[in-house]
């Protein structure tokens, strides 16, 4: 590790491979990060640290780089739905070999950078598209930056709109202070069953920790069937475990990544353009 005692992306590469092996060979970004935290025993203090810029925590950011480098080393691969899988090569690769491959990739890009003409922009390795994890898509960063700047009451109304668009009825924003973190309530109907849901909106950059989950659960018990926390940030591994702890009412969690996807799917403030491509088939005309 570096002098700041914080794991670098190189430090996180081997734990990433170990995490995938323990997960059965594949896993989502969240599952992989949770397993890395479990393996390395990182405390919540490390999980919550933020980089100078960006919407991810420092650990999430460096874990994303570790995955990207491992992909270039052909040790892991990812699908279009955000699931990573260890390759046959990754199953047997040693730690030293993985690091050797990464250094070779870095050297290759360094040579390409030096060989560029002065008219061309210098290629910085950390800005190269091949190294960008799918979670760092520009539109998501821009969207979260905008959402974080709206007033707290506007964010509560935005969450209210999202829940309504997602099938909730009687969604009310309470707007009461000192209510144990409950910002609103709603009813979600599934076929013949209805569930009363309390929700909390946390519009900030950073990670929600386990004490927040416990406080929210204490406020919702006896008042509703389920709980939901929506944040523009993320959740620590301990927070996610607390949300699904055995013997306690389950609380569903929506982080910044999922919030962006929800807004995109619901077409709320996000426009998706589909480009039509036409391909002429000369052989079709030969039948005449």
C-alpha positions as CSV (number, residue, x, y, z in Angstrom):
1,X,0.0,0.0,0.0
2,X,1.0,3.7,-0.4
3,X,2.0,6.0,2.4
4,X,-1.7,7.0,2.9
5,X,-2.3,3.3,3.9
6,X,-5.1,3.2,1.4
7,X,-5.3,0.3,-1.1
8,X,-4.3,1.1,-4.7
9,X,-5.9,-0.5,-7.8
10,X,-2.9,-2.8,-7.9
11,X,-3.5,-3.8,-4.3
12,X,-7.2,-4.6,-5.2
13,X,-6.6,-6.7,-8.2
14,X,-5.7,-10.0,-6.4
15,X,-8.6,-9.6,-3.9
16,X,-10.9,-9.0,-6.9
17,X,-9.9,-12.4,-8.3
18,X,-10.3,-14.0,-4.9
19,X,-13.7,-12.4,-4.5
20,X,-14.9,-13.8,-7.9
21,X,-13.7,-17.2,-7.0
22,X,-15.6,-17.2,-3.7
23,X,-18.7,-15.9,-5.5
24,X,-18.7,-18.9,-7.8
25,X,-16.8,-17.4,-10.7
26,X,-19.0,-14.4,-11.4
27,X,-20.5,-11.4,-9.6
28,X,-21.9,-7.8,-9.9
29,X,-19.8,-4.8,-9.0
30,X,-21.6,-4.6,-5.7
31,X,-21.1,-8.3,-4.9
32,X,-17.5,-8.1,-5.8
33,X,-16.8,-5.1,-3.7
34,X,-18.7,-6.6,-0.7
35,X,-16.6,-9.7,-0.9
36,X,-13.3,-7.7,-1.2
37,X,-14.3,-5.8,1.9
38,X,-15.0,-9.1,3.7
39,X,-11.7,-10.7,2.5
40,X,-9.6,-7.6,3.4
41,X,-11.6,-6.7,6.5
42,X,-11.8,-3.0,5.5
43,X,-13.6,-1.0,8.2
44,X,-16.5,1.4,7.4
45,X,-14.0,4.4,7.8
46,X,-12.2,3.2,4.7
47,X,-15.4,2.4,2.8
48,X,-16.7,5.9,3.3
49,X,-13.6,7.8,2.2
50,X,-14.2,10.0,-0.9
51,X,-11.8,11.0,-3.6
52,X,-11.2,14.7,-4.4
53,X,-13.7,14.5,-7.2
54,X,-16.3,12.1,-8.6
55,X,-19.4,10.4,-7.2
56,X,-17.9,7.1,-6.1
57,X,-16.1,6.4,-2.9
58,X,-12.4,6.1,-3.1
59,X,-12.6,2.3,-2.6
60,X,-15.3,1.9,-5.3
61,X,-13.2,4.0,-7.7
62,X,-10.1,2.0,-7.2
63,X,-11.9,-1.3,-7.3
64,X,-13.4,-0.2,-10.7
65,X,-9.8,0.4,-12.0
66,X,-8.7,-3.0,-10.7
67,X,-11.5,-4.7,-12.7
68,X,-10.6,-2.7,-15.8
69,X,-6.9,-3.6,-15.5
70,X,-7.8,-7.3,-14.9
71,X,-9.9,-7.3,-18.0
72,X,-7.0,-6.0,-20.0
73,X,-4.9,-8.8,-18.5
74,X,-7.5,-11.2,-19.8
75,X,-8.1,-12.5,-16.2
76,X,-11.8,-11.4,-16.1
77,X,-14.5,-10.4,-18.6
78,X,-17.8,-8.6,-18.3
79,X,-21.1,-8.8,-20.0
80,X,-23.4,-6.0,-21.2
81,X,-25.5,-6.3,-18.0
82,X,-22.7,-5.4,-15.6
83,X,-21.8,-8.9,-14.5
84,X,-18.1,-9.8,-14.3
85,X,-16.8,-13.3,-14.6
86,X,-13.3,-14.9,-14.1
87,X,-11.8,-16.3,-17.2
88,X,-10.2,-19.7,-17.6
89,X,-6.9,-17.9,-17.6
90,X,-7.9,-15.9,-14.5
91,X,-8.6,-19.2,-12.6
92,X,-4.9,-20.2,-12.8
93,X,-3.0,-16.9,-13.0
94,X,-0.7,-16.1,-10.2
95,X,-0.5,-12.7,-8.4
96,X,3.0,-12.0,-9.8
97,X,1.8,-12.9,-13.4
98,X,-1.2,-10.6,-13.1
99,X,1.0,-7.7,-12.0
100,X,3.5,-8.4,-14.8
101,X,0.7,-8.2,-17.4
102,X,-0.6,-5.0,-16.0
103,X,2.8,-3.4,-16.1
104,X,3.2,-4.6,-19.7
105,X,-0.1,-2.9,-20.6
106,X,1.0,0.3,-18.8
107,X,4.3,0.2,-20.7
108,X,2.5,-0.3,-24.0
109,X,0.3,2.8,-23.5
110,X,3.3,4.8,-22.3
111,X,5.1,4.0,-25.6
112,X,2.0,4.9,-27.6
113,X,1.8,8.2,-25.8
114,X,5.4,9.1,-26.5
115,X,5.1,8.2,-30.2
116,X,2.1,10.6,-30.7
117,X,2.8,13.7,-32.8
118,X,2.6,17.1,-31.1
119,X,-0.6,17.9,-33.0
120,X,-2.4,15.0,-31.3
121,X,-3.6,15.3,-27.7
122,X,-1.5,13.4,-25.2
123,X,-3.0,10.1,-24.2
124,X,-3.1,9.8,-20.4
125,X,-3.6,6.2,-19.3
126,X,-6.2,7.0,-16.7
127,X,-8.3,8.9,-19.2
128,X,-8.2,6.1,-21.8
129,X,-11.7,4.8,-22.7
130,X,-10.6,1.2,-22.4
131,X,-9.9,1.7,-18.7
132,X,-13.3,3.2,-17.8
133,X,-15.6,0.9,-15.9
134,X,-19.2,0.9,-17.1
135,X,-20.3,2.5,-13.8
136,X,-18.4,5.7,-14.7
137,X,-20.5,6.5,-17.8
138,X,-20.4,10.3,-18.3
139,X,-24.2,10.6,-18.3
140,X,-24.5,9.1,-14.9
141,X,-21.9,11.4,-13.4
142,X,-23.6,14.4,-15.0
143,X,-27.0,13.3,-13.8
144,X,-25.9,12.7,-10.2
145,X,-24.1,16.1,-10.2
146,X,-27.4,17.8,-11.1
147,X,-29.5,15.8,-8.6
148,X,-27.1,16.6,-5.8
149,X,-27.5,20.3,-6.4
150,X,-31.3,20.5,-6.2
151,X,-32.8,21.5,-2.8
152,X,-33.5,18.7,-0.3
153,X,-37.3,19.2,-0.6
154,X,-37.0,19.0,-4.4
155,X,-35.1,15.7,-4.1
156,X,-37.9,14.3,-1.9
157,X,-40.4,15.3,-4.5
158,X,-38.3,13.6,-7.2
159,X,-38.3,10.4,-5.1
160,X,-42.0,10.7,-4.8
161,X,-42.4,11.0,-8.6
162,X,-40.1,8.0,-9.1
163,X,-42.2,5.8,-6.7
164,X,-45.4,6.9,-8.4
165,X,-44.0,6.1,-11.8
166,X,-42.9,2.7,-10.4
167,X,-46.4,1.7,-9.3
168,X,-46.8,3.1,-5.8
169,X,-50.0,4.8,-4.8
170,X,-50.8,7.3,-2.1
171,X,-47.2,8.5,-2.0
172,X,-46.9,11.3,0.6
173,X,-43.8,13.3,1.6
174,X,-44.1,14.0,5.3
175,X,-41.4,16.7,5.5
176,X,-41.3,16.3,9.2
177,X,-38.1,16.7,11.2
178,X,-37.2,14.4,14.0
179,X,-39.3,11.6,12.5
180,X,-36.5,9.0,12.7
181,X,-35.4,9.7,9.1
182,X,-38.8,8.9,7.5
183,X,-39.3,11.3,4.7
184,X,-42.4,9.8,3.2
185,X,-44.8,6.9,2.9
186,X,-46.5,5.1,0.1
187,X,-48.4,1.9,-0.8
188,X,-47.1,-0.7,-3.2
189,X,-49.7,-3.2,-4.6
190,X,-48.6,-6.6,-5.9
191,X,-51.6,-8.4,-7.4
192,X,-54.0,-8.8,-4.4
193,X,-51.5,-7.7,-1.7
194,X,-50.6,-4.2,-0.6
195,X,-47.5,-3.2,1.3
196,X,-47.2,0.1,3.3
197,X,-43.7,1.4,2.6
198,X,-41.7,4.1,4.5
199,X,-38.9,5.8,2.5
200,X,-36.0,8.0,3.3
201,X,-34.2,10.3,0.8
202,X,-30.5,11.0,1.3
203,X,-29.2,13.5,-1.2
204,X,-25.5,13.7,-0.6
205,X,-22.1,12.4,-1.8
206,X,-20.7,9.6,0.3
207,X,-21.7,6.3,1.8
208,X,-24.7,5.5,4.0
209,X,-23.4,3.5,7.0
210,X,-25.1,0.8,9.2
211,X,-26.2,3.2,12.0
212,X,-28.4,5.0,9.6
213,X,-30.1,1.8,8.6
214,X,-30.7,0.8,12.2
215,X,-32.1,4.3,13.1
216,X,-34.5,4.1,10.1
217,X,-35.6,0.6,11.0
218,X,-36.4,1.7,14.5
219,X,-38.5,4.6,13.2
220,X,-40.5,2.4,10.7
221,X,-41.2,-0.6,13.0
222,X,-44.9,-0.8,13.8
223,X,-45.7,1.9,11.2
224,X,-45.2,0.1,7.9
225,X,-44.5,-3.2,6.3
226,X,-41.2,-2.3,4.5
227,X,-38.6,0.4,4.3
228,X,-36.8,2.0,1.3
229,X,-33.7,4.2,1.4
230,X,-32.8,6.2,-1.8
231,X,-29.5,8.0,-2.0
232,X,-27.4,9.7,-4.6
233,X,-24.3,8.1,-2.9
234,X,-23.7,4.5,-2.0
235,X,-24.0,2.1,0.9
236,X,-21.2,0.5,2.9
237,X,-21.0,-3.2,3.0
238,X,-22.1,-3.2,6.7
239,X,-25.1,-1.1,5.7
240,X,-26.2,-3.6,3.1
241,X,-25.8,-6.4,5.6
242,X,-27.8,-4.6,8.2
243,X,-30.6,-3.9,5.7
244,X,-31.1,-7.6,5.2
245,X,-30.3,-8.9,8.7
246,X,-32.1,-12.0,9.7
247,X,-34.9,-11.5,12.2
248,X,-35.3,-7.8,11.3
249,X,-37.7,-6.1,8.8
250,X,-35.9,-5.9,5.5
251,X,-35.0,-2.5,4.0
252,X,-34.5,-2.1,0.3
253,X,-31.6,0.2,-0.8
254,X,-31.3,2.2,-4.0
255,X,-27.9,3.8,-4.5
256,X,-26.8,6.5,-7.0
257,X,-26.1,4.0,-9.7
258,X,-29.5,2.4,-9.4
259,X,-31.1,5.8,-9.1
260,X,-29.6,6.8,-12.5
261,X,-30.9,3.6,-14.1
262,X,-34.4,4.2,-12.7
263,X,-34.5,7.7,-14.1
264,X,-33.3,6.4,-17.4
265,X,-35.8,3.6,-17.5
266,X,-38.7,5.8,-16.5
267,X,-37.6,8.5,-18.9
268,X,-37.5,11.1,-16.1
269,X,-34.9,13.8,-17.0
270,X,-33.0,11.4,-19.2
271,X,-33.5,11.1,-23.0
272,X,-32.3,7.9,-24.8
273,X,-31.7,8.2,-28.5
274,X,-31.7,5.1,-30.7
275,X,-29.7,5.6,-33.9
276,X,-31.1,3.8,-36.9
277,X,-28.6,2.1,-39.2
278,X,-29.5,1.0,-42.7
279,X,-27.6,-1.6,-44.6
280,X,-28.2,-2.1,-48.3
281,X,-28.4,-5.8,-49.5
282,X,-27.3,-5.9,-53.2
283,X,-28.0,-9.6,-53.4
284,X,-31.7,-9.0,-52.8
285,X,-32.0,-7.1,-56.1
286,X,-30.4,-10.0,-58.1
287,X,-33.7,-11.9,-58.0
288,X,-35.3,-9.6,-60.6
